[in-house]
């Protein structure tokens, strides 16, 4: 006898996708804000580290 794999409903799939997309977008926005919003002394510290 074959066992059928039952897929989750569409709402669960959407929530799983959102669980990955939302943190990704927040981190991208945070990186852009830091790039343009950091004070000059903070940018100098980052240059010396790299």
Helices and strands as residue ranges (DSSP letters): H 10-37, H 40-49
